[in-house]
Structures are given as C-alpha cells and as structure tokens.
C-alpha cells in the first residue's frame, strides 16, 4: 500500500455532523448481548411472544388474501388502510368519548416512525423540545437527528414537575413537548387527571404542540384505570401516538398518529418521502384480526399476565433488596424503576450482573445530562416467575457486593472483604 492510499480519508470523514450526536440504542445493543447467551433479560420492553395471537393472525392472513386478493401485495395510499383507521377512530370514541375521524389518523411503521415524522415536520436546528427526565431513549435517539436542543423536565410521581416546567417554558421558547402519560418508560409513573388538565392549559397558553406518546395505555392492571388522553383537552395543539406493538405484535410494526387535518397533511408528505406507506400486509391482517376477534378479551389476558409478573417482581424486590433501595410500583405497563443509594453505580451493577447471567438497563442512558447513575430500569413482561425470582436475587447479591466494596476501601487485601466467598 503506497503513502497516497494510506492518507486517503475513510467514509467516516463524510458522515453528517449530526451523526456524532446520535447515540446507539443502548437497549438494542444490550439485547444483542442477551440473545447470544443463556441470560435472564430484564432489559428490553418486549412483550411476551406467547401472548401474541399467532393462530388468529394466520386465520386473519387467510381472510385478508380472500377479501383483498392481489391488493394485499400492491402499493397503497400513504394515510393507511381506511377500515383500520376507522376502527381506531371508533375505539377512541368508545373508550374516551373523543371524536376522531379517519382523516385525522395516519398509520405508521410503529410509533418510532412517528418521532421521525414529527421531527421532519416541526424541528429545525436548535429548536427547543421539552422532554421528560428520565426520558424515553427511543425519542431522544430519534429527535437528536434533527439537531434540536432537548430541554429536560424532571418527573414527579404524578407527571412532570409543573414548577420546573413553567420555569423552563419561560426560559426557553419551545415548539414541542413529548410525554408518555401512562406507565411512562422508563419510570413507570402515570400522569394524574389534575396534572393532565394543568399541562393542557400550559401547552395552550404557550402555543406549543404536545406529542402524547401512548404505547402502554391499554396495559393497565386495575380495570378502573381510565385516564383520558391529554389531546381530549388540547384539540389542534395535541398529536397523539398509539401502537399495536405492545398489544398485538411488535414485528408487525404498526402504529398511528392522531392530529388535526392541517398537521396530518404535512405528516403525510413527510411519510411519502420516508417510505411511501406502511406495510399493507400488516395493516390488512391487523384489521381482519380486530374485526373478528374479541380484542378486549385479548387485552385482559395480557393485563392479567403482566400484573402477575409485576407483583412477582415487587415481591422479590421486597424479599431480597435492602430497605434503602426504592422502586416505583406502576399501575400498568412493563417497567419498574429502581433507585440505589447515591454512592452506588448502576453501570457497575449491570456489568457485574451480566457476568452472572442477568441484564437490565442502567438509568443514566435515559438522561441527557449524565444524571441517573444510581438508577436502573427493570422489565417484567417477558420473564417467568422463576426467572424473576432468580434474577432479582442475583441483582441483590451484586448490590451487596458493591456495598461491600465501598465498605472495604481501606482494606489492603480485597480477599479480606466479607463477600469473598460469595458467587461473585
């Protein structure tokens, strides 16, 4: 190889500057690690595939072939399959008394694509976007591609801290705000009705758009949990996102956006530039499933299963974890949020646990400012009771090991530590 060949710049010199600010999905990378080993994973937000109605999907595929023929395999409109959009509109009317037309609904490749479309339509470089702290890693990763300034607002047990939110909205003129109001990812908290009303008033006064992300709203554990979307109070200032990924199948990649016709029109243009339209096969199969099967009965099976696993994880935490460790107990969804004493690192904890066959997500990846070092997220939706008990016990032993390390800092020989004979 001559000197000229050696000095030629590689492809990395041609990458767009914005790619330097977009992190890899920590969770996706961790899931690759978990998949390659015999490991208990509390890391991903994966539904249990045993709850996916595979047989009914097979029957729905046969009906779709029969009903739509070759159209099933053809290009389609960008808005999405009309009967499915009508079904979604009817469900909002039935559950929340929200009047939504099919023309106000755009079908997307999961709600993750919705973040990309929102960014294309609304965000210019250095625009201010308010997000929750801790925030959903997927939206952070997606929005950073448009080079905004993300403004973090901490969460209380019932939603965003309103005093801090008011301060930040006075300090920064923000276009957008993103929230997950039901069983938030990663914290598991839900917004109270009072806070939803207060939030809607502030959004309207400030002239912002609320991106209301609701992938977990159907996964409540108490049948009395029926909090209306904030969009019901916002009208044109709200964009509501939904998804079938957590209730039907993540592999079908089916989500949707609900917005005013003016906003939907621009979102459609952005979608046409992205992928023309969402997968026809998934849309038509999903509709055929929903048109024939009892969706509510299916949801109840998921709710019952996930509640049982949440209860099992909470019980194991109470049994094994030291008292100074706290966990948010969610009213639904898929996640528990755990806080360690401030002097303990969840990054060190997860590395230790991975060696012993357990993986979860350290909390700092959900922050944009380096905070959250002493927190972590646990997923309970995909693990058996035996895996939950064993996994939490291993995490507890690892916590004890880290605590012992802190207590043994002045001991010259590491073997002098009282945990030297433990499995670690």
C-alpha positions in Angstrom: 0.0 0.0 0.0 1.5 3.3 -1.0 1.5 6.5 1.1 -1.3 8.1 -1.0 -3.6 5.1 -0.3 -2.7 5.4 3.4 -3.6 9.0 3.6 -6.9 8.8 1.8 -9.8 9.6 4.3 -12.3 6.9 5.0 -16.1 7.1 4.9 -16.3 8.5 8.4 -14.9 11.8 7.2 -18.0 12.1 5.0 -20.6 11.4 7.7 -23.0 14.2 8.5 -22.1 16.2 11.7 -25.4 15.3 13.3 -24.5 11.6 13.4 -21.9 12.4 16.1 -24.7 13.4 18.5 -27.0 10.4 18.0 -26.2 7.6 20.4 -26.6 3.9 19.6 -29.6 2.4 21.2 -28.1 1.1 24.4 -31.1 -1.3 24.8 -30.8 -2.7 21.2 -27.1 -3.3 21.8 -27.8 -4.9 25.2 -30.4 -7.2 23.7 -27.9 -8.5 21.2 -25.7 -9.4 24.1 -28.6 -11.1 25.9 -29.6 -13.0 22.8 -26.1 -14.5 22.5 -26.0 -16.0 26.0 -28.1 -18.0 28.3 -29.2 -15.0 30.2 -32.2 -13.6 32.2 -33.1 -10.3 30.5 -35.0 -7.6 32.3 -33.6 -5.1 29.6 -35.9 -4.8 26.7 -39.5 -3.6 26.5 -40.5 -6.9 24.8 -44.0 -8.3 25.0 -44.3 -12.0 25.7 -44.5 -13.7 22.3 -46.6 -16.4 23.9 -49.4 -13.8 24.2 -49.2 -12.9 20.6 -52.3 -14.4 18.9 -50.4 -16.3 16.2 -53.2 -18.7 15.2 -55.7 -15.9 14.9 -53.2 -14.0 12.8 -52.8 -17.0 10.5 -56.6 -17.0 10.1 -56.6 -13.2 9.5 -54.0 -13.6 6.8 -56.2 -16.2 5.0 -59.2 -13.8 5.2 -57.1 -10.9 4.0 -56.0 -12.9 1.0 -59.6 -13.9 0.3 -61.0 -10.4 0.8 -58.4 -8.2 -0.9 -56.6 -10.5 -3.3 -53.7 -9.0 -5.1 -54.3 -5.6 -3.5 -52.7 -7.1 -0.4 -49.4 -7.1 -2.2 -49.7 -3.8 -4.1 -48.7 -0.2 -3.3 -51.3 1.7 -1.3 -52.1 5.2 0.0 -49.8 6.9 2.4 -52.6 7.5 5.0 -53.1 3.8 5.7 -55.8 1.2 5.3 -59.1 3.1 5.7 -61.0 0.3 7.6 -58.2 0.1 10.2 -58.2 3.9 10.6 -61.9 3.8 11.1 -61.6 1.1 13.7 -59.0 3.1 15.7 -61.3 6.2 15.5 -64.2 4.2 16.8 -62.2 2.9 19.7 -61.2 6.4 20.8 -64.9 7.3 20.7 -65.9 4.2 22.7 -63.2 4.4 25.4 -62.7 8.1 25.8 -65.5 9.9 24.1 -63.0 11.5 21.7 -64.5 12.3 18.3 -61.7 11.5 15.8 -62.3 11.0 12.1 -60.3 8.5 10.0 -58.9 11.5 8.1 -57.2 12.6 11.3 -55.3 9.3 11.6 -52.1 8.3 9.9 -50.8 4.8 10.1 -47.0 4.5 10.7 -44.3 1.8 11.0 -44.6 1.7 14.7 -44.7 4.8 16.9 -40.9 5.1 16.4 -41.5 6.3 12.9 -43.9 8.9 14.3 -41.0 10.6 16.1 -39.1 10.8 12.8 -42.1 12.3 11.0 -42.6 14.8 13.8 -39.0 15.8 13.6 -39.2 16.4 9.8 -42.4 18.4 10.0 -41.6 20.6 13.1 -38.0 20.7 14.1 -35.3 22.9 12.8 -31.7 23.0 14.1 -31.5 24.4 17.6 -35.3 24.4 18.2 -36.2 23.7 21.8 -38.0 20.4 22.6 -39.2 19.6 26.1 -38.8 16.0 27.2 -39.3 14.1 30.4 -36.4 13.3 32.8 -35.8 10.4 32.8 -37.0 10.2 29.2 -37.7 7.5 26.6 -34.5 6.6 24.9 -36.2 6.0 21.5 -37.5 9.6 21.3 -34.2 11.0 22.4 -32.3 9.0 19.8 -34.8 9.9 17.0 -35.1 13.6 17.7 -31.4 14.2 18.0 -31.1 13.5 14.3 -32.8 16.9 13.7 -30.3 18.7 16.0 -32.7 20.4 18.4 -31.9 21.5 22.0 -33.6 19.0 24.3 -34.9 20.6 27.5 -35.3 18.1 30.4 -38.0 18.5 33.0 -37.9 16.1 36.0 -40.8 13.8 36.8 -42.8 13.6 40.0 -44.9 10.6 40.9 -47.9 12.1 39.0 -46.2 13.6 36.0 -43.8 16.4 35.1 -42.8 18.8 37.9 -45.0 21.7 37.0 -43.0 24.4 38.7 -39.9 23.3 36.8 -41.9 23.1 33.6 -43.2 26.6 33.9 -39.7 27.8 34.7 -38.3 26.1 31.6 -41.1 27.3 29.3 -40.4 30.9 30.4 -36.7 30.4 29.9 -37.0 28.6 26.5 -39.5 29.2 23.7 -40.2 25.6 22.9 -42.1 24.3 19.9 -42.8 20.8 21.1 -43.1 18.7 24.3 -43.0 14.9 24.4 -44.6 12.9 27.2 -45.6 9.3 27.9 -48.7 9.9 30.2 -49.5 6.2 31.0 -46.9 4.0 32.7 -44.0 6.0 31.5 -40.9 4.4 30.0 -38.6 4.2 31.9 -40.1 5.3 35.3 -43.5 3.6 35.2 -45.2 6.7 36.6 -48.6 7.9 35.2 -49.9 11.5 35.0 -52.8 12.3 37.3 -56.0 13.7 35.9 -55.3 17.0 37.6 -51.8 17.2 36.1 -53.2 16.4 32.6 -55.6 19.4 32.9 -52.8 21.7 34.2 -50.5 20.5 31.4 -53.1 21.1 28.7 -53.7 24.6 29.9 -49.9 25.4 29.9 -49.5 23.9 26.4 -52.3 26.0 25.0 -51.1 29.2 26.7 -47.5 28.7 25.4 -48.7 27.9 21.9 -46.8 24.6 21.8 -47.6 21.2 20.4 -47.8 18.2 22.7 -46.6 14.9 21.4 -48.5 12.5 23.6 -46.9 9.0 23.2 -49.2 6.2 24.5 -47.9 2.8 23.6 -48.8 1.3 27.1 -52.2 2.9 27.8 -54.1 -0.4 27.2 -51.9 -2.3 29.7 -53.4 -1.1 32.9 -53.7 -3.5 35.9 -56.8 -2.0 37.5 -59.9 -2.0 35.4 -60.9 1.3 37.0 -57.8 3.0 35.4 -59.3 5.1 32.7 -57.5 8.4 32.2 -58.3 10.3 29.1 -55.6 11.4 26.6 -54.5 14.9 27.1 -55.4 15.5 23.5 -59.0 15.5 24.5 -58.3 18.8 26.2 -55.9 20.2 23.6 -57.5 19.9 20.2 -55.2 21.1 17.5 -52.3 21.5 20.0 -52.1 17.8 20.5 -50.6 15.0 18.5 -51.5 11.6 19.9 -49.4 8.5 19.1 -50.6 4.9 19.5 -49.2 1.5 18.7 -50.2 -2.2 18.3 -46.6 -3.3 19.2 -47.4 -3.9 22.9 -50.8 -5.4 22.4 -50.8 -7.3 19.1 -47.3 -7.8 17.7 -44.1 -5.6 17.6 -43.0 -7.4 14.5 -46.0 -6.1 12.5 -44.6 -2.5 13.1 -48.0 -0.9 13.3 -48.5 2.5 15.0 -50.6 5.6 14.3 -50.7 9.3 14.8 -53.8 11.4 15.6 -53.7 15.1 14.7 -55.6 17.9 13.2 -56.1 17.7 9.4 -53.6 20.6 8.9 -50.8 18.6 10.8 -51.8 15.3 9.2 -51.4 16.8 5.8 -47.8 17.7 6.5 -47.1 14.4 8.2 -48.3 12.5 5.1 -45.9 14.5 2.9 -43.1 13.5 5.3 -44.2 9.9 5.2 -44.3 9.8 1.4 -40.7 11.0 1.4 -39.8 8.3 4.0 -41.4 5.1 2.8 -44.5 5.9 0.7 -46.8 3.9 3.0 -46.9 1.4 5.9 -46.8 -2.3 5.1 -50.1 -3.4 3.5 -50.0 -6.9 4.8 -49.6 -5.9 8.4 -52.4 -3.3 8.1 -54.9 -5.7 6.5 -54.1 -8.6 8.7 -54.5 -6.4 11.8 -57.8 -5.2 10.7 -59.1 -8.7 9.9 -58.0 -9.8 13.3 -59.7 -6.9 15.1 -62.9 -7.2 13.0 -63.4 -10.9 14.0 -61.8 -11.4 17.4 -62.6 -10.1 20.9 -59.8 -7.5 21.3 -60.8 -6.6 24.9 -60.6 -10.3 25.9 -57.1 -10.5 24.4 -56.0 -7.4 26.3 -57.3 -8.8 29.5 -55.1 -11.8 29.1 -52.1 -9.6 28.7 -53.1 -7.4 31.6 -53.6 -10.4 33.9 -50.3 -11.9 32.9 -48.2 -8.7 33.3 -49.9 -7.8 36.6 -48.9 -11.2 37.9 -45.3 -10.7 36.8 -45.2 -7.2 38.2 -46.5 -8.5 41.5 -43.9 -11.3 41.5 -41.1 -8.8 40.8 -42.2 -6.4 43.5 -42.5 -9.3 46.0 -38.9 -10.5 45.0 -37.6 -6.9 45.4 -39.1 -6.7 48.9 -37.7 -10.1 49.8 -34.2 -9.6 48.5 -33.3 -5.9 48.2 -32.0 -3.9 51.1 -34.5 -1.4 52.6 -32.7 1.7 51.4 -33.4 0.7 47.7 -36.7 2.1 46.4 -38.8 1.0 43.4 -41.7 2.8 41.7 -44.7 0.5 41.6 -46.5 1.1 38.3 -50.3 0.8 37.7 -49.7 -0.8 34.4 -47.2 -1.1 31.6 -44.0 -3.1 31.5 -41.4 -1.5 33.7 -40.2 -0.9 37.3 -37.8 1.9 38.1 -35.3 1.3 40.9 -33.2 3.8 42.8 -30.0 2.8 44.6 -28.2 4.8 47.2 -26.4 7.7 45.5 -22.9 6.3 46.1 -23.7 3.1 44.1 -23.4 2.9 40.3 -25.9 1.0 38.2 -23.4 0.9 35.4 -21.1 -1.1 37.6 -24.0 -3.1 38.9 -25.2 -4.2 35.4 -21.6 -5.2 34.3 -21.4 -7.4 37.4 -24.9 -8.9 36.9 -24.1 -9.7 33.2 -21.3 -11.9 34.3 -23.8 -13.8 36.5 -26.4 -14.1 33.8 -28.8 -11.1 34.4 -29.1 -8.0 32.3 -31.1 -4.8 32.8 -30.8 -1.1 31.7 -28.8 1.4 33.8 -30.7 4.6 34.4 -28.2 7.1 33.1 -28.9 6.2 29.4 -32.4 7.8 29.9 -30.9 11.1 30.8 -29.2 13.7 28.5 -27.1 15.3 31.2 -25.3 12.4 32.7 -27.6 12.0 35.7 -29.3 8.9 36.9 -26.1 6.9 37.7 -27.8 5.3 40.7 -31.0 4.2 38.9 -32.0 1.4 36.7 -35.0 0.0 34.8 -36.4 -3.5 35.1 -38.7 -5.1 32.5 -41.1 -7.8 33.8 -43.3 -8.5 30.8 -41.2 -11.3 29.3 -39.8 -13.3 32.2 -41.2 -16.3 34.1 -41.8 -16.3 37.8 -38.7 -18.5 38.3 -36.6 -16.1 36.2 -37.8 -13.1 38.1 -37.1 -14.6 41.5 -33.6 -15.8 40.4 -32.8 -12.6 38.6 -33.8 -10.3 41.4 -31.8 -12.5 43.9 -28.7 -12.2 41.7 -29.1 -8.4 41.4 -29.5 -8.3 45.2 -26.3 -10.3 45.7 -24.5 -8.0 43.3 -25.7 -4.9 45.2 -24.4 -6.4 48.4 -21.1 -7.0 46.7 -20.9 -3.4 45.5 -21.8 -2.2 49.0 -19.1 -4.4 50.5 -16.6 -2.9 48.1 -17.4 0.5 49.4 -17.1 -0.7 52.9 -13.7 -2.4 52.2 -12.0 0.6 50.5 -9.4 0.8 53.4 -8.7 -2.9 53.5 -5.4 -3.7 51.7 -6.4 -7.2 50.5 -9.6 -7.5 48.5 -9.9 -11.0 49.8 -10.5 -9.6 53.3 -13.9 -8.5 52.2 -16.7 -10.5 53.8 -18.2 -11.3 50.4 -15.0 -13.1 49.2 -16.8 -16.5 49.4 -19.9 -15.4 47.5 -20.7 -16.4 44.0 -19.1 -13.1 42.9 
